[in-house]
Structures are given as C-alpha cells and as structure tokens.
C-alpha cells in the first residue's frame, strides 16, 4: 500500500474510490473478535463492481447483480460492518503536501503486538503489518518533509519500548498501485 487512505462518507447511492477487500483467510483470525464473513457469489459480484468504480450507484450495481437498489445497499453495509471491505479515497500524498513517503522495517525485542499497536497510533503511519523475515514489522509512513520523517523515526518510533532497530526505505517513485485484485 503506497498511498494515503482516508475513509469517505458518501451519499446513499454512491461511493468514492477505492474498495479494498481484505484477505478472506485473515478474516477468521481478526483481532476484532467478529466471526469470519462468508461471501456468496452475489456479494463477490458487488465487491467486483465497486473495485472497478467505487462511485458506482447501488442501482447500477443492482442491475448487474440482479438485486434491487435497497438490497445492494444492505449487502454493502453488511460487508463494511463485517470488516470484509472498506470504501476509501486513495489520494496522492504529493498533491496533499506530503513530500516524503517511506517504508520502515522494524525489529522488535519482546512481544510484537504492543509495539505494532503503539506504532499504529501515530498519525503519519498508514500501514502496519507483522511479518516473518528480516523485520518483525513493516510500517508505511507519509511525512511533510525529510525533517518530519527524521523526527518521526528518531523521536517517536525508536522511542517506543521494544523497538530494537529500524531501517528506512524512502520511496523515490511509485510504479504500480492497485486495489482491484478481485475476489476468490
């Protein structure tokens, strides 16, 4: 994920781009305690429609999937409430005044979850994932400047108890970004 994401409120009939579908396998182990969500073919078709155009109206989706506008609205609401998808606007950080994006590899001493949770609370952080490999966590950050990035990493991330080491990978150019990987 290489872009700033923010939730968007939209009129009942439309959504703003883009729709992200979480990995179904991860649904059964969600931290929220919600049960795993089962997707039928109609829900998958609705998701595919929104991945193509997150602003597509419920009525237009209904025509494609064979449901009424109200039925599509209800299904979309259940998918959102169930944590299966979220509707977000994907922005270009450079256009919004954020000159620096970076991925930060973090090595942790001790338990990973408290460190991941602490890092996730930082406003500049838009992505935190626990990994297997050289780093325990990968953290995407969006900052206004190199000075802001330095303050974030040195002054706040490295100050979190349990952070043993960080390595920063500054983005030079975005070559591909997509959220339309379909459904299984």
N, C-alpha and C positions, 0 to 999 in steps of 0.2 A: 504494500500500500504506500503509495508515494505522494499522496495529496492530502490536503487538509479536508476533513469531512465535518459537516455540521448538519444536525437534524433540521428538517424543514417542515413547517406547518403548511398545509396546502388546503385549498378548498376541497369539499367532499368529492368532487368529480375528478380531480387531477392530483398528480404528484410531480415533484421536481426530481431530476435525475440524481443519483443513480441508485439502483436497488442492489443491495449486496445480499447474497444468500450464504448463510453460514454452512460449514461443512456438516452434513447430516450425522456423521459418525460422532462429532463432538456434542451433538445435541443430548445424548444420553448421559453425559458427564458434566453438564452445565453446573456452574457454581450456584446459580440462582435457585436450584432445587426444583425447578419446573420439570415436569416429565418430558421425555423425548416426544417430539412432534412428528406425527406420521403424515406424509404428503401423498395425496392421491393424484391421479393424472390431471384433474381439473385445477388443483392448487398449483401443480407444476406448470401448467399452461399459463395460469395467471402470472406466476413469477417470471416466466419467459417473456410475456408481453411487457411487463414492467422493466425487465432488463433491457429490452430493445428501446423502450421510450418510457422513462419514469413519469412523464407527464400525461401519458395516455389516459383517457377518461374511463371510468368504470363502465359506461355504456358501450364504448368501443371495445373494451376487453370482453364484456358480456357477449357481444355479437360473435366474437372469435371462439369463445369457450362454451357458448350455449347456455349462459345464465343471464338472469336479469341484472340490471344495474345494482339493485339493492343486494342481491345475493353476492355479487362480486365485492361490493363494499364490505359486507360482513366477513367474507373469506379473507380479504386483505387485512382487515382489522385483527382477525384471529391469527394470521401469520405474523403480524407485527407484535401483538401481545404475547404470542408463543415464542418469540425470540428467533423465529426462523429467518426473518428478513428485517431490514430497516430501510427506510427511504431517506436518502441523504442528497444534499447538493455537493458535488465534488468541485472544489474550487482550485484555481491556480494560485498557490501561495505567493508567487512573484507579483501577480496582479493585485494582491491584497497588502503588499508592503512587507512581506516576509522574504528577505533576501537569502536566507540560508536554511536548507533542509539537510538533515543528516540521519544516518542510521548509527546507533550507538550499541556496540556489543558490550555486555556487562557480565563480568564474572562475579559470583556471589560466594561468600563464605557463610555457611549455615543454611537455614531454610530459605527457599526461593520465593515462596508465596508472599511473605511480608515485604520483601524488597520489591517484588513486582507490583504489589498493591500500592506501596509508597510512591514508586515512580509513576504509576498510572494516575495519581492525583495531580501531577504537575500540569499546568495549563498548556505548556509548549509540547507536551507529549501527546501524539495522536494514535500511537500503536505500541502495544507491549505484548510480546509473545515469549513464553517459556520454551526453550529449545534444548535439543540434545546436540552436543558437539563442542566446539571450542569455547562458545559463550553459553552462559546459562539463560540469558535474556537478550532479546533484540528489541531495541527501543527506537522508534522513529520520532524525530523532533523537528519542529518548524520554529525558526527564530527570526527576529528582525535584522540581525547583523551578526558578524563574527564575534563581536564583543558580547552580545546577548548569548550566543552559543557557548562561549567560554565561561560566562557566569553560570549558566545552567549546568554545564557538566562539572566544572570545578567547584562551584559554590553550593550546588544543591544536590545533584545526582551522587557525586562522590562523597557527600556528607551523610548520605543515608546509611544507617547502621546495616552492615552486612555486605555493602558494595566493596569488593576487593580490588577490582580493576575495571577500567573502561577502555574501549578503543573506538574512535570516531571515524566514520566513513562519510565524508561530505559529498553530497550529490553535486555533480557538475552538469549533468544533462539527463533529462527524462526521455527515454527512448520508447517505452511502452508502459501503458497503464490501462487495465481493463477490469471490469467487474461483471462481465457478462459471460461467465463460464458455463452457464446453463444449469440444468438440474439433472439429477440421476434418479 
